[in-house]
Amino acid sequence: MAGANTSLSGLAGRYALALLDLADEDKTLDAVADDLRAVREMIGESEDLRRVLRSPMFSREQQATALAAILEKAGLGETTRRFVQVVIRNRRLFALPQIIEAYLSELARRRGEVTAHVTSAVELSEAQRQALVESLKSTVGGKVQVDVKVDDSLIGGLIVKIGSRMIDNSLRSKLQRLQLAMKGMG
């Protein structure tokens, strides 16, 4: 199966497929996806956690102990916690972020979903998020999963990336374009 989709070849792809199969057997595909999104967010927010993932200085036991405590405290499911422990035992913890992305991408692909990576200047309200999802659904003509990040340096507006397409409607970019246009006038 990994050969059928080149995006799932390689280390992260093999682990992601194994987790997909396990989660499918356990009927926990969505729960594992939610868990992995939570882990991705934790990794993004914690330099200490990123250090534990990347550094070969930590033993398997240290990594296993640290991650077990973090994942249990976060309330993650048994399937996800067991899987992370297998990744640690195999000394592949450094690849966890790529495994997460491969799992989420393959799950979305199997379901015919498209992921839109949205960067917003401010946190979106639930109503704004729903309006964005509806707008993107009509644009792409299918199911859309929205991954929203906040970057206050945008000043205002949004940047939306779907596959190779990017729509930059941020105030920062508009000001940069205006500045370039004004330089051309002088």
N, C-alpha and C positions, 0 to 999 in steps of 0.2 A: 504494500500500500504506500509506503514511503516513496517508492519510485514513481508512483502515479502523480505525485505532486512535488515538484522540485523545491518548493518553498519549505517542505518538511524534510528535506534531506539533511544530513549532518547530525551532529550531537543533539542540539536542541530539538530538532524535528523528531528524532527517534524517541526521546524522552516524552515529548508532547503527545505523540501517537500512543505511547504506552499508557500515559495518564488518561487520554481520551477513551481508550479501550476499557480501562479500569473503571472510570467514572460512568461509562455507558453500561457496563455490567451491573454496577451498584445503583444505577438510575439516579446519579448525582451530577449529571453534566452541568446543570445550571448552578448548583451549590458550589461545585469546584470552581467554575468560572468566577463566581462572586468572591470566593476565597482568594483566588489568584489575583483578582483586581485589588483586593485589600492588601495582599502581600506586595504587589507592585507599588501601591501607594505608600506602604511602610518603608519600602526600600528607597523610594524617592525622597521621603522626608527624613531619613536617618542616616547620617554619615557613618555612625558606629555600625549599623547593620550592613551598609555597603562594604565597610572594612572587613567585617566577619565573612562576607561572601567572597571577597576578592583575595584576602591575604592567606598565603600558604603557611603563615606562622601559627595559625590556630590549628589544633589537632582536630581530628574527626569528633572526638568526645566533646571538646569545647564547643565546636560548631553545633553538634547535636543537642547539647544541653541548652545552649543559648537559643537556638531556633525552636526547640520544643517549648520552652517557657514563653517565648514571644507569641508563637502560633496558638498555644493554648489560651493565653491571656486574651488574645484577639478573638477567641471564640470560633476558630476555624474548625471545619469538619474533619472527621477521622480520616477520610480518604486523602485529603490534602496533607494533613500532618504526616501520615505514613509515607506518602510519596516524597515529601521533602526529606524525610529521614533516609530513604533509599538513595536519593540524590547525594546526600551527605556521605553515606557509607561508601558510595562509588567515587568520592572525591570530585564531584561535578557541581558543587554548590556555586562556583563562579559563573556557571551557565544558567542559573535559575532565572534571571531576567529574560533571557532569550527563550527559555522553555515556556515561561508564562506567555510571552508574545506569540510564540508558535501555537500554543494550545488555543488561545483566544482567537487567533486568526483562522485556524483550521475549523474550530467550532462554528465560527461565523460563516465560513465558506460552505460548510456542509449544510447550513441552514439557509443559505442564499442571502445572508446579511452583508451589508457593507458597513465598515467602520469609518466614521467621520471623526478626525482629530481636530478638536476645536480649542483654540486659545482665545480666552476672553480677558478683557481688561478688568472685569469685576466678576464676582461669583454670580452665576445665573440663578434666578429664582426658579421654582418648579414650573411655573407658568411659562417663563421664557424658554426653559429647556424643552418643554413640550411643544411650544411653537416652533422652535428650531428643528426638532425631530420631524414634525409634520411638514415643514418647508423642505427639509432635505429629502424626506420620503417622496414628495411630489417631484423633486428635481431628479433623483436617481431612479425612481420608479420601482422601489422595493423596500425591504426592511433595512432600517438604519440603526446601528448602535453608535451612540455618541460618547466619545471620550473627551471630557472637558478639563482643561487646565487653565489656571488663572495666571496672567502675567501683567502686573499693573504698569509695566513700562510701555504697554500699548496705548496708554492714556484713555482710550475709548474704542469701542467696536470689537470686531472679531476677526480671527484668521481661521479659515476652515480648509482642512486638507482631506480629500477623499481620493485614495489611491495616488495617482500622479498629479491630480488636479489640485490647485491651491487658489483660494479666493481670499485676498488680503484686503479687508475692509476696515483696517484699524486706523485710528486717528493718527498714530505715529507715522504710518506709511503715507497717509494723505498729506501730512505736514512736510514730510521729506520730498514728496512729489512737488508740492507747492514751492518749497525752497529751491529745488532744482529749476523749476519753471521761472522763478524770479531771478535766479542767477543768469539765465539765458536772456532776460530782458535788459540787463544792465550792461 
